[in-house]
Amino acid sequence: MAYQNLISEVKENILYVTINREKALNALNKDTLAELADVIAYAGKTEEVRGVILTGTGEKAFVAGADIKEFSEYNGKQGEELAKRGQDEVFNAIENSPKPFIAAVNGFALGGGLELAMACHIRIASDNAKLGLPEVTLGLIPGYGGTQRLTQLVGKGKAIEMITTANMITAAEAEKIGLVNHVVPPTDLISKAEEILNLVKQRAPLAVSAAIKAIIASVNNDNGYTTEIEAFGRCFETADFKEGVSAFVEKRKANFSGH
Ligand code: CO8
């Protein structure tokens, strides 16, 4: 897949997506969002892809936010439409993807950049990363799900403090409040994400997707228990369930097909 603002490649069943606008600190302009929407859809429908690692080019920024230079073009209606489209095609599309997404946060994750990381299922940060939602410094609020996902991840009090002060926090603080799962030196960032996905890759793919779906239903108040019950039932219909149980009984490693 050739993109203008992304580098993407599949290696050993992992799709690596790197946002590649280093001079603008990987800010999300319209074109980058459209390309992200495309690559997210590709990940969802491509059987070879078992997980996605999303990161930014360079040592300075994961993503420094939505592209502020495009904002002057918008009125209220257009801003609302842009937020809705971005949420549907990129941010919610990641969260609802059947494939696990890991954000490898390699520097500044600000505004839409932190919102992008929060839409991913797991976040790993390099120890020099800085995270924040500074939209109120621009007279805006987070528009790509940030008020919701930050609250889900760190609770109401911390979310209100971070959003209303616009303060950036360090990776260490982010780990302490549950905003990121792990903090590692920059040189270990991708390998830590790979370590996690390499474990997930050994598990039953349909069960992995079903588990993520039920967890997301919970945080979005969308009938989590019912989602879990229905998804649990569907697992019994899969070849992978039969393989997993046979492998256990036969004392061998399961070889899942994802069917
Ligand atoms: N948009 C566009 N360009 C950016 C952005 C951005 N978000 N961030 C940095 N850049 C550009 C700078 O303009 C600069 O370009 P140039 O060299 O042409 O002047 C280049 O990247 C390097 O940046 P700096 O010179 O500013 O680098 P510093 O090391 O001095 O500072 C910071 C780094 C602190 C990260 C600083 O760049 C900064 O504060 N950036 C903006 C951070 C921010 O406010 N992000 C939130 C944006 S709002 C948002 O994301 C809303 C999301 C919801 C949208 C809903 C749909 C409409």
Residues whose N, C-alpha, C, O or C-beta is under 5 A from the ligand:
A	BS01	CO8	K23 A24 L25 A27 A64 G65 A66 D67 I68 K69 G79 L82 A83 F108 L110 G111 G112 G113 P134 E135 I141 P142 G143 Y144
